[in-house]
Amino acid sequence: MAGDAAIVVTAQRFPAGSRGSHPRHALVPLLNSPVRLSVVAALAPVEKSEFAVVRELVEVTDSALSKQVAALEAAGWVAVGKGRAGRRPRTWLSLTAAGRAVYEQHLAALRAIAAGPGARADAYGGAVSDGGGPAVSDGGTVG
């Protein structure tokens, strides 16, 4: 139709071994596990949290959480501390600075992927939308 903007998408080839510019390359593989991502997300807004609180938030068993926390601790992203609250032993979990940084990187990559090819962030080498793309009406249709 006359006046309709056409969107043209062309394939870009990258040499073998090249990572390309798609934001999926910035995803952190260790956080691809829903449980590990949930643990890090639960710890992100707080300084530290009791193991039991994280277990309830993430809705997993003690053993499942222990296994995932061990992987995050081995990567240096979660710190595990032991202590007592009164007479009861407690395990405290907290994100390290490195853990917080990789979590933010992972979230930024997910946001860039969800935004689509017209809105890739410069940080990932993609094109930044200049507003010249199709408009989305209130009804969610492209027009």
WONOR-V176325 format. One record per residue. N is the residue number from 1. PSI is psi in radians with two decimals (NA if undefined). D_FIRST is the distance of its C-alpha to the first C-alpha in Angstrom with 1 decimal. Layout:
n=N psi=PSI d_first=D_FIRST
n=N psi=PSI d_first=D_FIRST
This chain:
n=1 psi=2.61 d_first=0.0
n=2 psi=2.38 d_first=3.8
n=3 psi=-0.22 d_first=6.3
n=4 psi=2.35 d_first=5.8
n=5 psi=2.38 d_first=9.0
n=6 psi=2.45 d_first=9.9
n=7 psi=2.16 d_first=13.4
n=8 psi=2.20 d_first=15.7
n=9 psi=2.19 d_first=19.1
n=10 psi=2.61 d_first=21.8
n=11 psi=2.46 d_first=25.2
n=12 psi=2.22 d_first=28.2
n=13 psi=2.46 d_first=31.5
n=14 psi=2.50 d_first=34.7
n=15 psi=2.68 d_first=38.2
n=16 psi=2.34 d_first=40.4
n=17 psi=-0.15 d_first=42.1
n=18 psi=2.51 d_first=39.5
n=19 psi=-0.36 d_first=38.4
n=20 psi=-2.98 d_first=34.9
n=21 psi=0.03 d_first=33.3
n=22 psi=2.40 d_first=32.0
n=23 psi=-0.25 d_first=33.7
n=24 psi=-0.40 d_first=35.2
n=25 psi=-0.30 d_first=37.7
n=26 psi=-0.08 d_first=39.1
n=27 psi=2.53 d_first=39.8
n=28 psi=1.94 d_first=43.5
n=29 psi=-0.66 d_first=44.5
n=30 psi=-0.44 d_first=47.5
n=31 psi=0.13 d_first=45.3
n=32 psi=-0.27 d_first=43.1
n=33 psi=2.21 d_first=45.8
n=34 psi=-0.63 d_first=44.8
n=35 psi=-0.81 d_first=48.5
n=36 psi=-0.72 d_first=49.0
n=37 psi=-0.72 d_first=45.9
n=38 psi=-0.68 d_first=47.1
n=39 psi=-0.86 d_first=50.5
n=40 psi=-0.71 d_first=49.3
n=41 psi=-0.63 d_first=46.9
n=42 psi=-0.56 d_first=49.9
n=43 psi=-0.37 d_first=52.1
n=44 psi=-0.76 d_first=49.6
n=45 psi=-0.03 d_first=50.2
n=46 psi=2.79 d_first=54.0
n=47 psi=-0.79 d_first=56.9
n=48 psi=2.83 d_first=58.3
n=49 psi=2.60 d_first=58.4
n=50 psi=2.55 d_first=60.8
n=51 psi=-0.81 d_first=60.1
n=52 psi=-0.64 d_first=60.4
n=53 psi=-0.79 d_first=57.8
n=54 psi=-0.73 d_first=55.3
n=55 psi=-0.77 d_first=56.2
n=56 psi=-0.71 d_first=55.4
n=57 psi=-0.72 d_first=52.2
n=58 psi=-0.29 d_first=50.9
n=59 psi=0.96 d_first=52.4
n=60 psi=2.97 d_first=54.2
n=61 psi=2.89 d_first=57.8
n=62 psi=-0.81 d_first=60.3
n=63 psi=-0.69 d_first=60.3
n=64 psi=-0.74 d_first=56.5
n=65 psi=-0.74 d_first=56.3
n=66 psi=-0.78 d_first=59.3
n=67 psi=-0.79 d_first=57.7
n=68 psi=-0.67 d_first=54.4
n=69 psi=-0.66 d_first=56.3
n=70 psi=-0.71 d_first=58.5
n=71 psi=-0.73 d_first=55.5
n=72 psi=-0.63 d_first=54.1
n=73 psi=-0.71 d_first=57.7
n=74 psi=-0.56 d_first=58.1
n=75 psi=-0.20 d_first=54.9
n=76 psi=0.33 d_first=56.5
n=77 psi=-0.36 d_first=53.8
n=78 psi=2.37 d_first=56.0
n=79 psi=2.42 d_first=59.6
n=80 psi=2.19 d_first=61.9
n=81 psi=2.53 d_first=64.9
n=82 psi=2.53 d_first=67.8
n=83 psi=-2.91 d_first=70.0
n=84 psi=2.51 d_first=71.6
n=85 psi=1.73 d_first=70.9
n=86 psi=-2.15 d_first=74.4
n=87 psi=-0.05 d_first=75.9
n=88 psi=2.32 d_first=72.6
n=89 psi=2.54 d_first=71.0
n=90 psi=2.59 d_first=67.4
n=91 psi=2.23 d_first=64.7
n=92 psi=2.43 d_first=62.3
n=93 psi=2.48 d_first=58.9
n=94 psi=2.66 d_first=57.1
n=95 psi=2.42 d_first=54.3
n=96 psi=2.99 d_first=55.5
n=97 psi=-0.71 d_first=53.8
n=98 psi=-0.70 d_first=52.4
n=99 psi=-0.70 d_first=51.2
n=100 psi=-0.69 d_first=49.4
n=101 psi=-0.77 d_first=47.7
n=102 psi=-0.56 d_first=46.4
n=103 psi=-0.80 d_first=45.2
n=104 psi=-0.69 d_first=43.2
n=105 psi=-0.78 d_first=41.8
n=106 psi=-0.78 d_first=40.8
n=107 psi=-0.73 d_first=39.2
n=108 psi=-0.70 d_first=37.3
n=109 psi=-0.75 d_first=36.0
n=110 psi=-0.74 d_first=35.0
n=111 psi=-0.72 d_first=33.1
n=112 psi=-0.68 d_first=31.3
n=113 psi=-0.80 d_first=30.3
n=114 psi=-0.53 d_first=29.1
n=115 psi=-0.39 d_first=27.1
n=116 psi=2.99 d_first=24.9
n=117 psi=-0.42 d_first=24.2
n=118 psi=-0.12 d_first=22.5
n=119 psi=0.50 d_first=25.7
n=120 psi=2.45 d_first=28.5
n=121 psi=2.57 d_first=31.7
n=122 psi=-0.55 d_first=33.3
n=123 psi=-0.38 d_first=36.4
n=124 psi=0.16 d_first=34.7
n=125 psi=0.14 d_first=33.3
n=126 psi=2.99 d_first=29.7
n=127 psi=2.46 d_first=27.0
n=128 psi=2.33 d_first=27.1
n=129 psi=2.30 d_first=24.0
n=130 psi=0.19 d_first=23.5
n=131 psi=0.01 d_first=21.3
n=132 psi=0.00 d_first=18.2
n=133 psi=-3.13 d_first=16.7
n=134 psi=2.58 d_first=14.5
n=135 psi=2.58 d_first=16.4
n=136 psi=2.15 d_first=18.1
n=137 psi=3.04 d_first=18.8
n=138 psi=-0.47 d_first=22.2
n=139 psi=-0.04 d_first=21.2
n=140 psi=0.18 d_first=20.6
n=141 psi=2.63 d_first=16.9
n=142 psi=2.29 d_first=14.5
n=143 psi=NA d_first=11.9
